[in-house]
Amino acid sequence: MIKIAVLVSGGGTNLQALMDAENPFGRIELVIASRGGVHALERARSAGIPTRVVSRKKLGDAFAGKMLETLGEFRIGLVALAGYLTILPPEVVGAYAGRIVNIHPALLPSFGGKGFYGLKVHEAALARGVKVTGATVHLVTEEPDGGPILAQKAVPVLPGDTPQKLSERVMEQAEWELLPREVRKLCRNLEWSKWKA
């Protein structure tokens, strides 16, 4: 059983999707927030999942070491970024190469990279006038939103959409389906690799 850490920065709707999904190959053992007081921490605590706050803002240069120490303490095998708004340092990405997955609320490579997060992604999509958007699950590399794409799902942009409406549709129709499915696949593959070894 692969031990999963979910990294969050806000309400935790993608965390909830992961908690609600069946995953015979992995189990959420830890939720790490980029700051205190976010609703995602309450979701985790209500489910009996240990939580930690590891803030890049507060830790500065000590952030990478603290993140690695925290993941190591729980013997984490897979890291899932679920609405996590902090860019992970190279030390963390390197230590978990091929084992960090992110959900992005657009069809990458469109509307991705530095500065594209949260509602800003949907604002940009609406400003561009696209007819279709969606979500992407990808492996995390040092390039923001630049890692190998694992899965995508398209979602229509409708007349009268606001960034908030579009965000909700993308979450409901794409993000909450894609992230749990791809995390399950990665856990299965990691379990299979351990078994073969």
C-alpha positions, 0 to 999 in steps of 0.5 A, spaced: 500 500 500 503 506 497 503 512 502 500 518 499 501 525 502 496 530 499 499 538 498 493 543 499 493 551 499 485 552 500 478 549 500 480 542 499 475 540 494 480 535 490 483 533 497 475 531 498 475 527 491 481 523 493 478 521 500 472 519 497 475 515 491 477 508 492 484 506 491 486 499 493 493 501 491 494 507 496 492 510 502 492 518 504 497 518 510 498 525 510 495 532 508 500 538 508 498 545 507 502 551 505 498 555 510 494 554 516 487 556 517 485 553 510 478 548 510 482 543 507 486 541 513 479 541 517 477 536 511 483 532 513 482 532 520 475 530 520 477 524 516 482 522 521 488 524 517 494 527 520 496 534 518 502 539 517 503 546 515 509 547 511 510 554 509 515 557 504 513 564 506 515 562 514 521 557 513 524 561 507 531 557 505 529 551 510 523 550 506 525 544 502 529 541 508 522 541 512 518 538 506 523 533 505 523 531 513 515 531 513 514 527 507 520 522 510 517 522 517 511 519 514 514 514 509 511 517 503 511 514 497 507 518 492 505 526 493 499 529 490 498 536 489 491 538 490 490 546 489 497 547 492 499 554 490 507 553 492 512 551 487 516 545 490 524 546 490 528 542 486 530 538 492 523 536 493 522 534 486 528 531 485 527 526 491 520 524 489 522 524 481 516 521 477 512 520 484 509 527 484 503 529 481 499 535 480 492 537 477 491 543 473 485 547 471 486 547 463 488 543 457 496 544 458 500 547 455 495 552 454 494 557 460 499 553 464 506 555 467 508 561 472 502 565 474 497 561 472 493 558 478 486 558 481 481 563 477 487 566 473 487 560 469 479 561 467 480 568 467 485 567 461 481 562 458 475 566 457 479 572 455 482 568 450 475 566 447 476 559 447 470 554 446 473 548 450 477 548 456 478 542 461 483 539 466 490 536 466 494 531 470 501 531 470 507 529 473 511 535 476 518 537 474 522 543 476 518 547 470 512 549 473 506 545 469 511 542 464 512 535 466 509 529 462 502 529 461 498 523 464 491 525 462 486 530 460 479 531 460 475 537 455 470 541 458 465 546 454 466 553 455 458 556 455 455 563 453 455 567 460 460 563 463 464 567 469 471 565 472 467 562 478 462 558 474 467 555 469 472 553 475 466 549 478 464 546 471 472 544 470 472 541 477 466 537 477 466 535 470 474 533 470 478 535 476 474 530 481 474 524 476 482 525 473 486 526 479 483 520 483 484 516 477 491 518 475 493 517 483 490 510 483 494 508 477 500 511 479 500 507 486 498 501 482 504 502 478 509 503 484 506 497 487 507 493 481 514 496 481 516 494 488 513 487 487 517 486 481 523 488 485 
